[in-house]
């Protein structure tokens, strides 16, 4: 039963800190932990039950949390849990929740309790595919078919629905057992073989039909996924919709005169030849695009591998030098604490300052070596990727020139047919009657020529636009990639220099403190 001692309240920092201290180590260990400060991101378990909480808040820093207890409060909405992506166990029982929501990011969740709330629909759990245990008893779930939603959770073994209106249905237990065949426990009881057999006998055909439909749906989903992945690959290669007649079709889709011109005698064969030749050229661009994309991808991966290896090797050398320096520094610090002669101590401090400066120069020298090494790697990469992109662009431009040549040839042949048709109409040399809408184009040579020219301009514009789009995108990709790599390296270098400077400042501050304490 929900605690009623105090007024409902919003979760705040004070409540969280109190709960962590309360549940943390006690005695001397607790005092040390409190002194060092509470690190929310390191907390693994948190109990916030019986605290009259009305609104979930301030939990975004608890990114390592695996177990969260929020039962017996006044919570009305599930919210504020987006960053708790490591949560495995969540208890929201005995609250005032009406709707299941706000759990999408909790993909590792295995145990969820929503017992004793006001929930009427089991929903919005799709991303929780690791769910093993679900307790949603003592709620308002009234539709038995709502249980079918739980079929998608292949790891669900324990389900509690006791206390919901659906439990009053005569066929409740057999229905749940039949449609959720992997369940082991239902409403706190082990599902025995006799119950399973009875459920199978009653619902066999209905379940088999549902399984068949689910299989078809799954196959459709997987086919769509493969299609989407293929399309994304084509987009990454900048050649989507060039593996067939798509460009040709788009040229005619926005051509208002094309449909009428296509009805001219002799045009059908001309169009088929144009389409076939155009498609062949597009496929050449498409095939080259995929080949070049694979080469560029391999080059990018090689670059990052070389860069990471260079950084890692440099870090290993720097770490060894730093470890040796730190060991020496600590040893000398202990020795200096035993020195009573001020002049001797001053000499040691001066020596330590000099060693710190030498250590700083060594690390800065290593960093400079790394910067130069990475710059050489980057220049090689920039040259290679530019050559690859440039070669592909040059090839593509050549193919698009051929596409325009095809269109020009088609335009000339189409104009010849269009201009010859009126004369054939007058001489009654046509075997088929001209449709009225075509006849309107043939009233005079200017009307015919204008229609054919407008169609020609539309086609050329489509070809030009597709070429411009491809070139713009590949240049934008290359420029963005090179800029990103450069910016990341500048950031890494600045952070490293700052790290060295901060450490040296720390070492020298300690030496100054030691000198001051001696003078005092």
N, C-alpha and C positions, 0 to 999 in steps of 0.2 A: 504494500500500500504506500502511496506517495506521502512523503513527509509533509506535514501541514503546520510545523511549528512557527515558521517565519513567513514573511511576505515573499512572493516570487521575485527573483532578481536575475540580472544579466551577469554572465560569467566575466570576471575582470582579472587583472594582473595579480591583485592581492590574493584572491581566491586560489589562483593557480600556484603561486609561490607557496602559500600555506599548505596546499595539498602535496606539493613535491617534497617540502621539508618534512611533513608529517609521515610520508611514505618512504622517505629516504633513510639512510643510515642514521642510527642514534648514537649517543655517547660522544666520545672524542672524534670518531670518524665523521659524525654528523656536523660537529662544530667546524672541522676542517673544510668539509664540503660547503657549508654555509659561507665561510670566510672567502673561499675561492670563487663564490658566485654560482648562481643557478644557470646551467647551460641547457635551455629548453630542447635544443636539437639533439641532446644526448639521452634524453629521458625515453625509456622503452615502454614503461607501463604507467598508467595514470588512472586513479580512482576519483571520480567526481560524483558519486552517488549520494543521495539524501542531502543535497545542498540547495534545494529550492530554486534550481536554475530554470529560468524561463527562456533564455536565448543563448545558443552556443556561440562563443566569441573568443578571440585571442588564441586560437589553437594553431595558427598557421606556422608557428616556429617549431612545432613538435614533429619534425619531419622523420624522426627515427621511431616514433611510437608504433608499437605492435599490438598493444592491448589498451582499450579505452572503455572505462565503465562510467556510463551516464544514466544509469537506471534510477528510478524513484526520484524524479524531478518534475518540473512543470513544462518541459520542452514541448513546443507546439510544431516546430518545423525542423527538419533535418537540414542543417546548413553549416557552413564554416569548417567542413572537413576536407576540403579539396586538396590540401597539401599533405594529408596524412596517408601518403601512398604506400607506406609499409605496414599499415594496419592489417592485422590478421584476425583479431577478435574485437567485436564491438557489441556492447550491451546498451540498448536504448529502451529497455522494458520499463513498464510502469511510468509512462509519460502521457502527454495529451496530443500525440501525433495523429494527424488525419490522413496524410499522404506520404507514400514512400518516394523520396526524392533525395538529391544531393549526395548520392553514393557512387556516382559514375567513375571517379578517379581511384576508388579503393579496390583495385584489380587483384590485390593479394588476399582480400578478405576471405576467410574460411568459415568463421562462426559469427552469425548475426542473430541477435535477439531483439525482436520488436514486440515482445509479449506484453499484453495488457495496455493497448493503446486504442485508437478509434479508427483504425485502418479498414477500409471496405474493399479495396482492390489490391491484389498482389501485382506490382508493376515496377518499372524503372530499375530493374536489377540486372539488365542485360550484360553489363561489363563484368559482373561478379562471377566469372566462369570457374573460379576456384572454390565456390561455396560448397562446404561439406554439411554444415548444420544451419538450419533456419527455424527459428522459433517465432511464430506469429499467432500463437494462441491468444484467446481472450480479446479478440478484435471484432470487427463487424463484417467479415468476409461472408457474403451470402450466396454468391453464384458458384455452384460446383464446377462449372466449366473454367473458372478462373484458375483452378489447379493445373490446367493444361499448360499454362504459361511456364510452369516449373520444369517441363520436359527438356528445356534447353540447357539445364544445369546438370551436366553429365557426371559431376562428382558429388551431387547431393545424396547423402545417405541417411540423414536424420531430419525429420520434419515434424513440427508440432503445430497443429491447427485446432487443438482442443479448445472448446469455449467459443467457437465461431458459429454463426447460424447454419453454415453448410453441414456441420456435424449432425444436425437434426435430420438430414436426408437419410432415408432408409438405406440407400446404396452407397453412402459416403465412403466407407472403409474399402469396399471392393473397387469402387471407381478410382480412388487414389492409388490403390495397390496395382490396379491394371495399367493405368496410364503413367505411373512412375515406377516401373519395374525394378529399378536399381535401388530403391529405398530399402533400408535395413530396419529402421525404427520409425514408427508412426505414432504420434501422441504418447510418447514415453514407453511404448511397447514394441517388442521384437515382432516383426511380421513373420508368422510361421508358414510352413509349406502348404498347410490346408487352406489358409486364406489366399495364398497366391494361386493355388489351383482353382479355387472358386472364382476368383477375379478373372482369371484367364478364360474360364469356361463362359462367363457372362459377357465379357467384352472383347473376345478374341477377334471377331471380324471388324469391329469398329476400330480397334487398336491397329490391326494390320492395314486398314485403309488409311488411317492417319500416318502410319509409318511410311506408306507408299507416297503419300502427298508430301511428307516432310523430306523424303529422299529426293523427290523431283525438285522441291524448292531449294534444297541444298545444292543439287547439281546446277540449278539455274544461278544460284549465288556464286558458286565456284567458277562457272563459265563467265559470269560478269566480272568477277575479280581478275581472271586471266585476261579478259578483254581490256579492263582498265589498266592493268599492268603493262600490257602491250602498247596501249595508247600512250601511256606515260613515257615508255621507252622511246616511242616515235617522236614525242614532243621534246624529250631530252636531246634527241638527235636532230631536232628542228625540221623533221620531214613528215610530220603527221598528215594523214590524208593525201599522201602522194604515192601510195602503193596500189593505185587503181584509177578509175575514171573520175575520181572526186573533183579534181580541178576542172576537167572538161565539163562535167555536169554543172559546176558552179558558174562557168562562163555563160551557159545557156539559161540558167535558172533566173537570172536578172536581165534577160534579153527579151523585151516585149515583142520584138518583130520576129524572133527566132522561130516561134511555133508556126507562124504563117509562112515564112520563107521555107521552112522544112517541107511544106506541102507542094512546093514547086516540082514539076516533073524532073526526075533525075537527081533530085537532092538527097534522097534517102541513101543511095549508094555512096555519094560524096561525103555525107555526114559520118557514115560508118567507117570509112577509110580514115577520115580526120580523127575520129574518136580513137581508133586503134593505134594510129601513129602517136597521138598525143599521150595516150596512156603509157605506151612503151617508153617515151622520154621521161615521164614522171617516175616510172618505176626505176629508171636508171638513177635519178636523183635520190630516190628512196633507198636503194641498195647501197649507194655510195655513202649516204648519210649514216646508215647503221654501221657500216665498216669504219668510217671515220670516227664515229662516236665511241666505238670500242677502242680504237687507238688512242683517242684523247683521254678516255677513262683510265687506260693503263698508264699513260704518261702522268696523269694527275696522281694516281696511287703511288707510282714510283717516286715522284717528287716528295710527297708527304712521308714516305718510308725513309728516304734519304735524310730529309730534314729532321725527323724524329730521332733517327739514329745518331745524327751529328749532335743534337741537343743532349740526348741521353749520355753519350760518351763524354761530352764536356761536363755534364753534371756529375758524373762519376769522378772525374779528375778533381773538380772543385770540391766535392764532398770529402774526398780523401785529404786534400790540403786543409780544408776547414777542420776536419776531425783532429789532424795532427796539431794544428794551431790551438784548438780549444783545449786539448790535453795539456799542451805546454803552458798555456795561459793559466789554467787552473792550478797546475803544479807551482808555477811561479807566484800565484796569488797566495797560496798556502805558505810558501817560503817567505814572502814579504811580510806576512802577518807576524812572523817570528822575529823580524828585524827591529831592533830598538834604536840603532844609530840613524838619525834623521838624514844625514848626508848619503849614507849607503842606500837608504830607502829611496831617496830622491833619484839616485843614480839608477836604481832598478826600475823605477817608474818611467824615467826617461828612456831606458832601454826597451821597456814594454811598449811605449808609444812608438818608438822606431820600428819595432817588430810588427805592430799593428798596421803602420803605414806600409811596410813591406808586404804584409799579408794582403792589404787592400790592393796594392799595385799588382800583385800576383793574380788575384781574382779578376781585377779589371782587365789585365792582360789576357787571361783566359776568355773573358767575355768578348774582348775585341777580336780574338782569333775566331770565336764562334760566329760573330757578326760577319766577318769577312768570308768564312766558309759558307754560311747560309746565303750570303749575297751571290757567291759564285754558283751555288746550286740553283738559286732563283733565276739568275740570268740565263743559265742553260735551259731551265724549264720554260722561261718566257720566250726564248728563241724557238724552242721546239714546238710549243703550243701555238705560237703565232704562225709558224711555218705550216703546221697541220691545218689550222683554221684558214689560212690564206690559200693553201692548195685546194681545200674543199670549196671555198668561195669561188675561186677561179673556175673550177670544174662546173659548179652549179650555174654560174653566169653563162658559161658556154652552152649548157643544155637549155637554159631559158631563151637564149638567142635562137636556138633551133625551134623552140616552141613558138616563138613569134614568127619565124619563117613559115612554119606550118600554117599558122593563122593567116598570114599574108597570102599564101597559096590558096587556101580555102576561100578567102575573101574574093580573090580574082576569079576563081572558078564559079563561085556562087553568083557574082555579079554578071558573069557571062551568061549563065543559065537564066538569071532573072531578066536581063535585057532582051534575051532571045524569045522568052515565053510569050510576050504580047503579040509578036509577029506571027507566032505559031497559032495563037488563038484566032487571029484575023483570018489566017489561011485554013483554019479548021484542021490543023495537023495533029492536035492533041487527042490521044485515045480516051483520056478521062476528062470529065467536066471540072472546071476550076471552081473551088468553093468561093462564096461571095466575099469572105474576108480577105482571100488572096487576090481576088479580082480588084479589090479596092486599092491594093498596092501597085497594080499594073496599069493604072489609068494613064500614066505617062512615064517617060524615062527619068525625070527628076524625082518623082515619088519613089520609084523602084531604087534608084541610086542612093537616095537619102536613107531608105530603110536598111539597105545592105551596109552602107557606111556606118550607120548608128550601131548596127549589130557588131560590126568589125571593131569599132572603138570600145564597145563594152567588153569584148573578148580580150583585147590587148590590155585593157585596164586591169582585168582580173589576173592576167599573167604577170603584169608588172607588180601588182600589189602582193602577190604570193612571193615573188622574188625579193621584193623589198622587206617583207616580213621575215623571211628566212635570214637574209643578210643582217638585218638589224638585231635579231635575237642572238645570232651566234657572236656578233661583235660585242653585244651587251653582256653576254655570258662570259666571254673572255676578259673583258674589261673589269667586270665585277669580281671575277675570281682573282685576277692579279692584284686588284686593289685590296681585297679582303686578306690575301696572303701578306701583302706589304703592311697593312694596318696591324695584323696580328703579331708580326715580327717586331714592329715598333713598340707595341704594348709589352711584349715579352721582354725586350731589351730594357725598357724603362723600369719595369718591375724588378728585373734582376739587379740593375744598378742601384735602385732604391733599397733593395734587400741588403746589398753589400754595404751601402752607406749607413743604413740603420744599425747593422751589426757592429760596424766599426765605431759608430757613435756610442753604442751601448758599452763596448769595451773601454773606450776612452773615458766615458762618464764614470765607470767603476774605478778607473785609475785616479781620476780627479777626486772622487769621494774618499779613496784611500789616502791621498795626499792631504786633503783637508782634515780628515780625522786625526792624522798624525800631528798636524800643526796645532789642532785644538787640544 
